[in-house]
Amino acid sequence: VYSGYFQQTEVAIKQIDQRNPRIKKIAKDEIEILKTIKWHPNIVQLFCTKADNQYIYLVLELCQMDLSDFLKYEKELDFLRDKIDILRQATQ
């Protein structure tokens, strides 16, 4: 994931190698899901996608912290433990 700017807004740019058919299918599914979700407080917004012969690029809303930063606070945020477990289950 890289950082950049899209329409004067700081964004995250996710680069996905599409040469692997399985990864390409997962990326296409992710894009379709993100396109259907217009706004949700817990899901990053997809601004646009681009592709070349090797990569698919997703231009996404930039989060204030990454998952590793968030997990550092997990012990202090006991009230979120159930939500974190749901997130882990959903991503397995």
C-alpha positions as CSV (number, residue, x, y, z in Angstrom):
1,V,0.0,0.0,0.0
2,Y,1.3,3.4,-1.0
3,S,0.2,6.9,-0.1
4,G,-0.7,9.5,-2.7
5,Y,-3.2,12.2,-3.7
6,F,-6.5,11.9,-5.6
7,Q,-8.5,15.1,-6.3
8,Q,-6.4,17.0,-3.7
9,T,-7.2,14.4,-1.0
10,E,-4.6,12.2,0.6
11,V,-5.3,8.5,-0.2
12,A,-4.0,5.0,0.1
13,I,-3.1,3.2,-3.1
14,K,-3.4,-0.5,-2.9
15,Q,-1.3,-2.3,-5.5
16,I,-2.5,-5.9,-6.3
17,D,-0.5,-8.2,-8.6
18,Q,-3.1,-9.5,-11.1
19,R,-0.9,-12.1,-12.8
20,N,-2.1,-14.8,-10.3
21,P,-5.7,-15.7,-11.4
22,R,-6.8,-16.4,-7.9
23,I,-5.5,-13.1,-6.5
24,K,-7.1,-11.3,-9.5
25,K,-10.5,-12.8,-8.7
26,I,-10.2,-11.8,-5.1
27,A,-9.3,-8.3,-6.1
28,K,-12.2,-8.1,-8.5
29,D,-14.6,-9.3,-5.8
30,E,-13.2,-6.7,-3.4
31,I,-13.7,-4.0,-5.9
32,E,-17.3,-5.0,-6.5
33,I,-18.1,-5.1,-2.8
34,L,-16.5,-1.7,-2.2
35,K,-18.4,-0.2,-5.1
36,T,-21.7,-1.2,-3.5
37,I,-20.9,0.3,-0.2
38,K,-21.3,4.1,-0.6
39,W,-20.4,5.0,2.9
40,H,-19.9,3.1,6.1
41,P,-18.0,4.3,9.2
42,N,-16.0,1.0,9.4
43,I,-15.1,0.5,5.8
44,V,-12.8,2.5,3.7
45,Q,-14.2,4.3,0.7
46,L,-13.1,3.3,-2.8
47,F,-12.5,6.3,-5.0
48,C,-11.4,4.7,-8.2
49,T,-9.5,1.8,-9.7
50,K,-6.9,1.6,-12.5
51,A,-5.0,-1.4,-14.0
52,D,-2.1,-2.1,-16.2
53,N,-0.8,-5.5,-17.5
54,Q,0.7,-6.4,-14.1
55,Y,-1.2,-4.6,-11.4
56,I,-4.6,-3.5,-10.3
57,Y,-4.6,-0.2,-8.3
58,L,-7.3,0.7,-5.8
59,V,-7.4,4.3,-4.7
60,L,-8.9,4.2,-1.2
61,E,-9.7,6.4,1.7
62,L,-6.7,6.8,3.9
63,C,-7.1,5.5,7.5
64,Q,-5.9,7.5,10.4
65,M,-4.0,4.4,11.7
66,D,-3.1,1.0,10.3
67,L,-4.2,-2.3,11.8
68,S,-0.9,-2.8,13.6
69,D,-1.3,0.6,15.4
70,F,-4.8,-0.2,16.3
71,L,-3.9,-3.6,17.7
72,K,-1.3,-2.0,20.1
73,Y,-4.3,-0.4,21.9
74,E,-6.3,-3.7,22.0
75,K,-5.4,-4.4,25.6
76,E,-6.5,-1.0,26.7
77,L,-9.8,-1.2,24.7
78,D,-11.5,-4.2,26.3
79,F,-14.9,-3.0,25.2
80,L,-13.8,-3.5,21.5
81,R,-12.6,-7.1,22.0
82,D,-15.9,-8.6,20.7
83,K,-15.8,-6.4,17.6
84,I,-12.2,-7.4,16.9
85,D,-13.0,-11.1,17.2
86,I,-15.9,-10.6,14.7
87,L,-13.4,-8.8,12.3
88,R,-10.9,-11.7,12.6
89,Q,-13.6,-14.2,11.9
90,A,-14.8,-12.3,8.9
91,T,-11.3,-12.1,7.4
92,Q,-10.4,-15.8,7.7
